[in-house]
Amino acid sequence: MRRTVLLPLLSLLLLTLPASAADDARARVQAAAEAMGGEARLRALSSLRIQGIGHWNLLEQSERPSAPWLVMYEQVDELRVPSRHRLRQKTESRGAAGLGTWQSLTVLMDGDVVAMERDGQVRPTSGAQLQDMRERLDFAPERVLLTALDAADLRSAPDTALQDVPHHVVTFHHGSAAVRLFLNANTGLPTLVETEDAHPADMFWSVWGDVRTRLFFQSWSLEAGGLRYPRNWEWQRNDTSYHAFTLTALEVDAKVSDADFALSDDVRKAFAARRDMTVNDTPLGHPSRPAIELAPGVVHLPGRWDVALVKQEDGLVVIEAPIASGYSARVLEEAAKRFPGVKVKAVVSTSDAWPHVGGLREYAARGIPAHVLDLNRPLVERLLKSPRTRVPDALAKAPRAAKLQGVGRRTTLGTGTNRLELIPVRTETGERMLFVWLPEHHLLYTSDLVQPGQGGGFFNPQQLSETVDVAAREKLDVARAFGMHLGATEWKALTDAVEKARAPATASTTP
């Protein structure tokens, strides 16, 4: 069903807008508010209850850095009080990442505090969730026009065509975000909210520096009390489809109480303690998993994402550059303490997962060569060129050309007892990974392909079997394996687990 022009008066208003950029922008946003039901109606909106279904494209968790993506599906029941930054969002998710059944999670936001409730336990989140939830409320259909009108620097930008339709564009800042709002020139209704901002506390999106987010509105509907509201939203990040959501029910001015958003003092205090922490503040290592010397001059540093140090005759090699530039700086400080006077000659990055490459920029800033799989080189180059105007790191402050070495075949790095061999995995799930082989120690670094499973054993038998197959293909006499999330493990444990996974399933019997 095609939409009709909503208000003849609106078209006349848009044709007679004042000349100054500020007045012009304000008039257009006010006209958009009239098209949605009126600015007074939007400001008087006490609450909304939103129910709907959606899906997330798991960009970071997918097998390749290009579509198609692995998908997570969701059912959402959300209660929000926009003017007070209050939100209670119950989500049931199912899909990729091993979720075979619906998993429930409730997010609670009250002003500047965000917590998550699962299995009856309420725990504080971090600044990443606060930023996400603030954006969800401040740029939502019912609030984005008011956010624009309340901005001190609201201005008009040149008109443009969007989806083959003429649009007026206004710009403003909200917090650290630069915002562009696209208003349909025929109807006045908002079509797109585009923001550019950094996400310094987000383990995934912080990797990309200044991130562009585009939120599209469509399928407008006349709701109770005269409010017009879009029933379909879609988010893009850095020009890639990220999240889509369709409303199945909407209640305007829904009944709410303080109890719906109640958070204990303990949760509030705990959140306040972590609110301003960023990914760069991630501590090195893990309190309950100390560093281990796997062989003379070979040190494994366990942590949320592990790192290894390998001392060779002419310098030190670091295996992995995860998380962020700040984390890499702490790794290099640790390397200097453990191996005084030994220069870092190279870093090896073994995967294309975003947190795995997040710290490579620090090595580039220091002129340290980086060895990466040939298939991952385009992604790493994009990372090195990503803009960092809001949270600049060392490379942004002093740009220099990176020293990248693409690895397309089995390659030796260094000489002597601790020489390394970089081995492209080239399997189905390990396509974007490198193994690192220490032949003198019969020690194999398996990147992200081998991970412990919950409750013992290993995660994902397919990946485990590929690891064993690569060792056979490359004729590696492995005694022990370790990896990004794996402590030193006897090789027999891997081969036994693969044989167990390959065994025929035992038929169940019904008594």
Phi, psi and omega per residue, in radians:
M1 nan 2.180 -3.127
R2 -1.377 2.554 3.071
R3 -1.361 2.603 3.070
T4 -1.820 2.852 3.062
V5 -1.110 2.265 -2.959
L6 -1.331 -0.827 -3.044
L7 -2.449 2.018 3.084
P8 -0.975 -0.629 3.138
L9 -1.092 -0.578 -3.128
L10 -1.101 -0.765 3.125
S11 -1.047 -0.712 3.112
L12 -1.113 -0.717 3.131
L13 -1.079 -0.741 -3.106
L14 -1.179 -0.418 3.134
L15 -1.465 -0.264 -3.057
T16 -2.080 0.615 -3.108
L17 -1.235 2.584 3.116
P18 -1.125 2.899 -2.957
A19 -1.433 -0.653 -3.045
S20 -1.181 2.595 -3.064
A21 -1.074 -0.715 -3.110
A22 -1.206 -0.857 -3.138
D23 -1.128 -0.686 3.125
D24 -1.045 -0.799 -3.132
A25 -1.133 -0.784 -3.118
R26 -1.086 -0.725 -3.139
A27 -1.108 -0.699 -3.128
R28 -1.202 -0.699 3.106
V29 -1.193 -0.672 3.085
Q30 -1.123 -0.651 3.074
A31 -1.125 -0.668 3.075
A32 -1.110 -0.692 3.096
A33 -1.101 -0.696 3.082
E34 -1.075 -0.689 3.128
A35 -1.126 -0.509 3.125
M36 -1.482 -0.132 3.141
G37 2.268 -0.075 3.076
G38 1.952 2.460 3.132
E39 -1.066 -0.703 -3.141
A40 -1.071 -0.680 3.137
R41 -1.157 -0.713 3.127
L42 -1.133 -0.729 -3.126
R43 -1.242 -0.492 -3.127
A44 -1.480 -0.131 -3.117
L45 -1.057 2.036 -3.046
S46 -1.467 -0.648 -3.054
S47 -2.903 2.891 3.043
L48 -2.433 2.492 2.908
R49 -2.021 2.157 -3.064
I50 -2.086 2.274 3.004
Q51 -2.173 2.513 -3.123
G52 -3.080 -3.121 3.134
I53 -2.225 2.688 -3.136
G54 -2.861 -3.069 3.055
H55 -2.609 2.665 3.078
W56 -1.993 2.331 2.938
N57 -1.475 2.074 -3.076
L58 -1.451 1.357 -3.003
L59 -1.028 -0.725 -3.082
E60 -1.376 -0.457 -3.052
Q61 -1.630 -0.079 -3.094
S62 -1.367 2.869 -2.998
E63 -1.250 -0.462 -3.104
R64 -2.348 2.778 3.137
P65 -1.397 0.349 3.078
S66 -2.459 2.772 -3.115
A67 -1.083 2.762 0.045
P68 -1.359 2.808 -3.054
W69 -1.922 2.714 2.874
L70 -1.214 2.601 -2.970
V71 -2.209 2.495 2.982
M72 -2.071 2.249 -3.133
Y73 -1.720 2.686 -3.088
E74 -2.491 2.625 2.903
Q75 -2.109 2.269 -2.986
V76 -2.216 2.394 2.986
D77 -2.246 1.938 -2.959
E78 -2.213 2.313 3.051
L79 -1.993 2.208 -3.075
R80 -2.374 2.481 3.000
V81 -2.064 1.582 -2.950
P82 -1.027 -0.748 -3.031
S83 -1.175 -0.364 -3.117
R84 -1.937 0.173 -3.106
H85 0.870 0.913 3.080
R86 -2.014 2.403 -3.095
L87 -2.670 2.392 2.979
R88 -2.268 1.965 -3.009
Q89 -2.144 1.958 3.063
K90 -1.742 2.157 -3.091
T91 -2.154 2.379 2.955
E92 -1.996 2.164 -3.030
S93 -2.113 2.616 3.123
R94 -2.777 2.496 3.092
G95 2.620 -2.334 -3.112
A96 -1.170 3.120 -3.125
A97 1.193 0.472 2.983
G98 1.404 0.224 -3.138
L99 -1.582 1.581 -3.121
G100 -1.419 -0.335 3.095
T101 -2.171 2.862 3.139
W102 -1.155 2.243 3.138
Q103 -1.950 2.231 -3.061
S104 -1.695 2.460 3.077
L105 -2.614 2.377 3.091
T106 -2.048 2.235 3.049
V107 -1.782 2.278 3.124
L108 -2.057 2.240 3.096
M109 -2.259 2.274 3.064
D110 -2.373 1.704 -3.111
G111 1.190 -1.961 -3.078
D112 -1.811 0.373 -3.133
V113 -2.198 2.335 3.103
V114 -2.279 2.373 3.105
A115 -2.413 2.868 3.090
M116 -2.130 2.445 3.107
E117 -2.040 2.145 3.093
R118 -2.485 2.310 3.126
D119 0.924 0.666 3.084
G120 1.414 -0.062 3.141
Q121 -1.799 2.233 3.124
V122 -1.851 2.155 -3.100
R123 -2.271 2.525 3.098
P124 -1.183 2.627 3.071
T125 -1.720 -2.369 -3.110
S126 -2.495 -3.119 3.114
G127 -1.069 -0.432 3.115
A128 -1.104 -0.782 3.134
Q129 -1.211 -0.606 3.087
L130 -1.090 -0.780 3.110
Q131 -1.081 -0.769 -3.136
D132 -1.083 -0.799 -3.085
M133 -1.234 -0.625 3.055
R134 -1.061 -0.789 3.110
E135 -1.092 -0.686 -3.116
R136 -1.070 -0.642 -3.128
L137 -1.494 -0.823 -3.011
D138 -1.235 -0.459 3.134
F139 -1.884 0.205 3.073
A140 -1.201 2.795 -3.081
P141 -0.954 -0.694 -3.069
E142 -1.320 -0.201 -3.010
R143 -2.136 -0.378 -2.964
V144 -1.102 -0.626 3.134
L145 -1.201 -0.632 3.089
L146 -1.226 -0.653 3.069
T147 -1.041 -0.722 3.113
A148 -1.159 -0.815 -3.110
L149 -1.117 -0.515 -3.129
D150 -1.484 -0.098 -3.122
A151 -1.365 2.422 -3.106
A152 -1.304 -0.360 -3.043
D153 -2.029 0.553 3.114
L154 -1.098 2.197 -3.104
R155 -2.479 2.763 3.021
S156 -1.503 2.586 3.016
A157 -2.126 2.933 -3.135
P158 -1.006 2.491 3.051
D159 -1.074 2.759 -3.141
T160 -2.649 2.942 3.030
A161 -1.756 2.292 3.107
L162 -2.294 2.202 -3.087
Q163 0.972 0.649 3.126
D164 1.150 0.345 -3.123
V165 -2.180 2.410 3.114
P166 -1.158 2.406 -3.137
H167 -2.350 2.498 2.912
H168 -1.502 2.574 -3.116
V169 -2.182 2.299 3.011
V170 -2.163 2.662 -3.103
T171 -2.213 2.685 3.036
F172 -2.940 3.014 3.041
H173 -1.973 2.517 3.063
H174 -2.372 1.896 -2.980
G175 1.101 -2.270 3.120
S176 -1.566 -0.052 -3.060
A177 -1.535 2.369 2.941
A178 -1.588 2.254 -2.978
V179 -2.129 2.412 2.934
R180 -2.131 2.267 -3.118
L181 -2.036 2.175 -3.084
F182 -1.810 2.114 -3.094
L183 -1.975 2.193 3.136
N184 -1.013 2.108 -3.067
A185 -1.206 -0.325 3.128
N186 -1.541 -0.681 -3.038
T187 -1.939 -0.326 -3.079
G188 1.490 -0.293 -3.044
L189 -1.251 2.545 3.104
P190 -1.241 2.326 3.106
T191 -1.816 -0.631 -2.993
L192 -2.586 2.370 2.938
V193 -1.983 2.117 -3.140
E194 -2.043 2.192 3.128
T195 -2.151 2.638 2.985
E196 -2.224 2.143 -3.056
D197 -2.776 2.808 2.999
A198 -1.585 2.717 3.106
H199 -2.222 1.217 -2.953
P200 -1.165 -0.304 -3.134
A201 -1.736 -0.064 -3.078
D202 -1.572 2.125 -3.055
M203 -1.058 -0.478 -3.117
F204 -1.690 -0.953 -2.992
W205 -1.362 -0.322 3.061
S206 -1.060 -0.453 -3.121
V207 -1.012 -0.542 -2.978
W208 -1.727 0.168 3.048
G209 1.182 -2.169 3.120
D210 -1.342 2.014 -3.043
V211 -1.871 2.347 3.069
R212 -1.701 2.168 3.108
T213 -2.018 2.294 3.124
R214 -2.122 2.148 3.130
L215 -1.996 2.015 -3.126
F216 -1.724 2.495 3.041
F217 -2.025 2.439 3.036
Q218 -2.743 3.123 -3.121
S219 1.025 1.043 -3.101
W220 -1.246 2.555 -3.060
S221 -2.441 2.467 3.053
L222 -1.449 2.080 -3.061
E223 -1.851 3.047 -3.132
A224 -1.014 2.414 3.134
G225 1.435 0.115 3.058
G226 1.557 0.108 3.108
L227 -1.354 2.291 2.986
R228 -1.715 2.337 -2.975
Y229 -2.540 2.386 3.133
P230 -1.374 2.394 -3.110
R231 -1.683 -0.032 3.123
N232 -2.374 2.266 3.107
W233 -2.180 2.558 3.048
E234 -2.494 2.299 3.129
W235 -1.828 2.465 2.925
Q236 -2.119 2.563 2.995
R237 -2.250 2.252 -3.080
N238 0.826 0.810 3.029
D239 1.189 0.358 3.114
T240 -2.154 2.342 3.122
S241 -1.047 2.246 -2.966
Y242 -2.117 -0.825 -3.015
H243 -2.652 2.336 3.078
A244 -2.223 2.490 -3.071
F245 -2.527 2.351 3.117
T246 -2.141 2.180 3.097
L247 -1.298 2.300 3.024
T248 -1.825 -0.301 3.095
A249 -2.744 2.503 3.129
L250 -2.454 2.202 3.076
E251 -2.036 2.072 -3.129
V252 -1.546 2.408 -3.103
D253 0.959 0.869 3.139
A254 -1.186 2.728 3.132
K255 -1.281 2.237 3.114
V256 -2.366 2.846 3.046
S257 -2.486 2.867 3.116
D258 -1.034 -0.552 -3.112
A259 -1.097 -0.445 -3.126
D260 -1.140 -0.387 -3.059
F261 -2.157 0.331 -3.040
A262 -1.191 2.321 3.058
L263 -2.311 2.433 -3.096
S264 -1.240 2.808 3.090
D265 -1.084 -0.623 3.136
D266 -1.101 -0.743 3.121
V267 -1.138 -0.722 -3.138
R268 -1.104 -0.738 3.129
K269 -1.155 -0.730 -3.131
A270 -1.142 -0.674 3.110
F271 -1.158 -0.737 -3.134
A272 -1.034 -0.588 -3.110
A273 -1.224 -0.416 -3.084
R274 -2.003 -0.049 -3.009
R275 -0.979 -0.748 -3.029
D276 -1.621 0.090 3.115
M277 -1.295 2.474 3.093
T278 -2.022 3.050 3.111
V279 -1.069 -0.558 3.115
N280 -1.126 -0.314 3.130
D281 -1.525 -0.001 -3.129
T282 -1.015 2.157 -3.115
P283 -1.238 2.639 3.116
L284 -1.354 2.384 3.053
G285 1.450 -2.927 -3.096
H286 -2.487 2.260 -3.046
P287 -0.993 -0.615 -3.083
S288 -1.699 0.037 -3.138
R289 -2.300 1.519 -3.082
P290 -1.187 2.822 3.067
A291 -1.063 2.529 -3.092
I292 -2.252 2.360 3.018
E293 -1.563 1.866 -3.077
L294 -1.339 -0.461 3.079
A295 -2.797 2.834 3.140
P296 -0.935 2.075 3.134
G297 1.443 0.106 3.121
V298 -2.094 1.886 -3.028
V299 -2.025 2.248 3.083
H300 -1.778 2.139 3.122
L301 -1.857 1.647 3.130
P302 -1.186 2.664 3.104
G303 -3.047 -2.861 3.071
R304 -1.088 -0.682 2.928
W305 -2.253 2.136 -2.970
D306 -1.384 2.755 3.086
V307 -2.371 2.596 3.056
A308 -2.201 2.568 3.091
L309 -2.054 2.292 -3.129
V310 -2.229 2.008 3.132
K311 -1.521 2.164 3.080
Q312 -2.003 3.111 -3.059
E313 -1.105 -0.545 -3.071
D314 -2.002 0.292 3.100
G315 2.588 -3.034 -3.044
L316 -1.918 2.399 3.041
V317 -1.913 2.290 3.051
V318 -1.769 2.241 3.056
I319 -1.734 1.995 3.128
E320 1.559 2.500 3.070
A321 -2.342 1.223 -2.979
P322 -1.489 2.928 2.851
I323 1.302 -1.265 -3.005
A324 -2.880 2.911 3.126
S325 -1.037 -0.702 3.139
G326 -1.092 -0.637 3.111
Y327 -1.187 -0.739 3.100
S328 -1.078 -0.657 3.104
A329 -1.062 -0.671 3.115
R330 -1.237 -0.607 3.061
V331 -1.066 -0.769 -3.120
L332 -1.186 -0.585 3.042
E333 -1.128 -0.749 3.113
E334 -1.118 -0.711 3.113
A335 -1.073 -0.695 3.134
A336 -1.163 -0.575 3.111
K337 -1.256 -0.730 -3.086
R338 -1.337 -0.559 -3.094
F339 -2.281 1.267 -3.063
P340 -1.018 2.348 3.069
G341 1.373 -0.023 -3.133
V342 -1.659 2.147 -3.127
K343 -1.313 2.631 3.010
V344 -1.486 2.001 -3.046
K345 -1.618 -0.357 -3.086
A346 -2.910 2.739 2.946
V347 -2.186 2.466 3.115
V348 -1.993 2.162 3.075
S349 -1.897 2.176 -2.918
T350 -1.850 0.031 -3.044
S351 -2.622 2.844 3.079
D352 -1.711 0.032 3.112
A353 -1.059 2.366 -3.008
W354 -0.966 -0.833 3.122
P355 -1.137 -0.384 3.128
H356 -1.243 -0.547 -3.086
V357 -1.787 -0.045 -2.987
G358 -1.044 -0.396 -3.107
G359 -1.757 0.136 -3.079
L360 -1.175 -0.462 -3.083
R361 -1.122 -0.548 3.123
E362 -1.139 -0.677 3.110
Y363 -1.184 -0.686 3.088
A364 -1.089 -0.704 -3.137
A365 -1.094 -0.486 -3.116
R366 -1.696 0.084 3.100
G367 1.300 0.370 -3.130
I368 -1.560 2.184 -3.131
P369 -1.084 2.500 3.125
A370 -2.058 2.252 3.090
H371 -1.766 2.113 -3.100
V372 -2.327 2.693 3.077
L373 -1.056 2.485 -3.109
D374 -0.961 -0.694 -3.135
L375 -1.147 -0.429 -3.083
N376 -1.612 -0.116 -3.074
R377 -1.040 -0.773 3.117
P378 -1.032 -0.708 3.123
L379 -1.131 -0.755 -3.136
V380 -1.139 -0.694 3.104
E381 -1.107 -0.673 3.082
R382 -1.118 -0.713 3.099
L383 -1.058 -0.772 -3.093
L384 -1.179 -0.443 -3.141
K385 -1.669 -0.071 -3.055
S386 -1.109 2.381 -3.084
P387 -1.208 2.511 -3.126
R388 -2.363 0.997 -3.073
T389 -1.370 -0.509 -3.058
R390 -1.548 -0.681 3.104
V391 -2.261 1.359 -3.068
P392 -1.223 2.439 3.040
D393 -1.803 -3.011 -3.073
A394 -1.059 -0.668 -3.121
L395 -1.223 -0.611 3.112
A396 -1.202 -0.623 -3.119
K397 -1.305 -0.564 3.141
A398 -2.405 1.354 -3.064
P399 -1.047 2.496 3.038
R400 -2.698 2.762 -3.134
A401 -1.226 2.374 3.116
A402 -1.399 2.636 3.067
K403 -1.782 1.598 -3.088
L404 -1.758 2.351 3.063
Q405 -2.074 1.948 3.099
G406 -1.377 2.391 -3.126
V407 -1.944 1.936 -3.125
G408 -1.922 -0.160 3.120
R409 -2.645 2.998 -3.128
R410 -0.992 2.150 -2.966
T411 -2.338 2.347 3.108
T412 -1.546 2.368 3.103
L413 -2.162 1.938 3.129
G414 1.529 3.061 3.140
T415 -2.304 3.055 3.053
G416 1.494 -2.913 -3.046
T417 -1.038 -0.611 -3.091
N418 -1.787 0.489 3.088
R419 -1.135 2.652 -3.104
L420 -2.048 2.619 2.968
E421 -2.148 2.148 3.137
L422 -1.612 2.144 -3.000
I423 -2.137 1.938 3.012
P424 -1.050 2.295 -3.044
V425 -1.300 -0.869 3.036
R426 1.017 0.657 3.031
T427 -1.903 -3.105 -3.071
E428 -1.132 -0.969 -3.132
T429 -1.573 -0.272 3.116
G430 -1.792 0.351 -3.069
E431 -0.972 -0.619 -3.050
R432 -1.783 0.433 -3.077
M433 -2.126 2.720 2.992
L434 -2.011 2.411 2.891
F435 -1.660 2.653 3.060
V436 -2.098 2.082 -3.045
W437 -1.887 2.238 3.043
L438 -1.893 1.578 -2.955
P439 -1.092 -0.635 -3.097
E440 -1.192 -0.389 -3.110
H441 -1.903 0.030 -3.110
H442 0.897 0.729 -3.021
L443 -2.077 2.215 -3.077
L444 -2.070 2.142 3.022
Y445 -1.570 2.123 -2.947
T446 -1.813 0.382 3.114
S447 0.943 -2.211 -3.107
D448 -1.851 0.152 -2.959
L449 -1.382 -0.443 3.108
V450 -2.020 2.116 3.132
Q451 -2.347 2.530 3.065
P452 -1.126 2.531 3.068
G453 -1.603 2.774 3.077
Q454 -1.187 2.282 3.132
G455 1.429 0.246 3.132
G456 1.833 2.962 -3.116
G457 1.266 -2.668 -3.065
F458 -2.253 2.700 3.089
F459 -1.501 2.357 2.976
N460 1.091 1.575 3.131
P461 -0.988 -0.547 3.127
Q462 -1.042 -0.842 -3.131
Q463 -1.143 -0.647 3.117
L464 -1.103 -0.773 -3.128
S465 -1.150 -0.632 3.092
E466 -1.117 -0.647 3.109
T467 -1.074 -0.811 3.124
V468 -1.125 -0.680 3.139
D469 -1.139 -0.691 3.132
V470 -1.139 -0.717 3.109
A471 -1.056 -0.688 3.099
A472 -1.205 -0.746 -3.140
R473 -1.052 -0.718 -3.089
E474 -1.582 0.038 3.121
K475 0.995 0.904 -3.141
L476 -1.697 2.226 3.098
D477 -1.611 1.421 -2.980
V478 -1.505 2.327 3.014
A479 -1.790 -0.714 -3.129
R480 -2.435 2.691 3.071
A481 -2.213 2.623 2.959
F482 -2.570 2.902 -3.052
G483 -2.799 -2.959 -3.106
M484 -1.016 -0.605 3.123
H485 -2.235 0.451 -3.026
L486 -2.329 2.139 2.997
G487 -1.290 2.929 -3.121
A488 -0.955 2.178 -3.024
T489 -2.329 2.390 3.105
E490 -1.073 2.377 -3.092
W491 -1.066 -0.564 -3.125
K492 -1.082 -0.521 3.104
A493 -1.109 -0.608 3.116
L494 -1.254 -0.823 -3.094
T495 -1.146 -0.657 3.100
D496 -1.116 -0.713 -3.137
A497 -1.141 -0.641 3.112
V498 -1.163 -0.775 3.114
E499 -1.066 -0.679 3.115
K500 -1.132 -0.716 -3.138
A501 -1.178 -0.532 -3.108
R502 -1.430 -0.273 -3.106
A503 -1.111 2.551 3.118
P504 -1.019 2.500 3.110
A505 -1.168 2.466 3.100
T506 -1.374 2.186 -3.115
A507 -1.177 2.335 3.104
S508 -1.421 2.580 3.123
T509 -2.065 2.545 3.127
T510 -1.829 2.141 -3.132
P511 -1.137 nan nan
